[in-house]
């Protein structure tokens, strides 16, 4: 493989590509963080809701107490 040439874009093309791609990458990262947060909330609340330890109207206060 090392004997095959690899085309490289000019610096201006690489810069433009990065400028256009960066917002998409940032959104993907934000979505990953949001997904993890939502999964954590689900894993925290669902067992308590199912068992009856927590009522839906009390869930917001429960989350605030735990800094979520």
ZAVEXZA-51031 format. One record per atom (N, C-alpha, C): residue in one letter; x, y, z. Coordinates in steps of 0.1 Angstrom, whole numbers, plus 5000, padded with zeros to 4 digits. Atoms other than C-alpha are relative to their C-alpha. Layout:
AXYZ/...
***
This chain:
X500849885000/X500050005000/X500950135000/X499149884999/X502950245007/X500550054987/X499549965013/X503850254970/X498950084992/X501149935007/X500450404960/X500050145004/X500149854997/X500250784958/X498750035007/X501249964993/X497750944981/X499850154996/X500349865004/X496151264967/X499750085013/X500249914989/X496251554992/X499450134995/X500649885005/X494051854988/X500950125004/X499349884997/X495452204988/X499650055014/X500349954986/X495552385021/X498750085000/X501349925001/X492652615010/X498949905000/X501150105001/X490552315001/X499849925013/X500150074987/X491352135033/X499450095011/X500649914991/X490552445053/X498550024998/X501449985004/X487252495035/X499249875005/X500750134996/X486352125041/X499850005015/X500150004986/X487152165078/X498950105005/X501049904996/X485052485081/X498649954998/X501450055003/X482052315065/X499749875009/X500250124992/X482451985085/X499950035015/X499949974986/X483152135119/X498650015007/X501449994993/X479452235127/X499349865001/X500650135000/X478351885118/X500649915011/X499250084989/X481051725141/X499550055014/X500449944987/X480051965169/X498649955003/X501450054998/X476351865165/X500049855004/X499950144997/X477251495166/X500549995014/X499550014986/X479251545198/X498950055010/X501149964991/X476351745214/X498949905001/X501150105000/X473851475204/X500549885008/X499450114992/X476151205220/X499850045015/X500149964986/X476251405252/X498550005005/X501450004996/X472451455252/X499549865001/X500550135000/X471851095245/X500449935013/X499550064987/X474050995275/X499250065012/X500749944990/X472251245297/X498649945001/X501350065000/X468851115287/X500049865005/X499950144996/X469950755292/X500250005015/X499850004986/X471150845327/X498750045007/X501349974994/X467851015335/X499049885000/X500950125002/X465950715322/X500449895011/X499650104991/X468050475343/X499850045014/X500249954986/X467650695374/X498549995003/X501449984997/X463950755371/X499149884998/X500950115004/X462350445355/X499849905011/X500350104990/X462950195383/X499250065012/X500849934989/X461550445409/X498650024996/X501449985004/X458550525388/X499249864999/X500750135001/X457750155381/X499749945013/X500250064987/X458150055417/X499050095009/X500949924993/X455950345428/X500750095011/X499349924991/X458650505449/X500050154997/X500049875005/X458350815428/X498850024991/X501149975008/X455350975413/X500450114990/X499649915011/X455551175380/X500050145005/X500049874996/X454651495397/X501250035010/X498949984991/X457551445422/X501349994993/X498750035007/X460151355395/X500950124999/X499249885002/X461251715389/X500850045012/X499349974988/X462051775425/X501149905003/X499050114998/X463851435427/X501250034992/X498949985009/X466051535398/X500850135005/X499349884994/X466851885413/X500849975012/X499350044988/X467851725446/X501449934996/X498850075004/X470451515427/X500850084990/X499249925010/X471651795404/X499949954986/X500250055014/X470251635373/X499050094992/
***
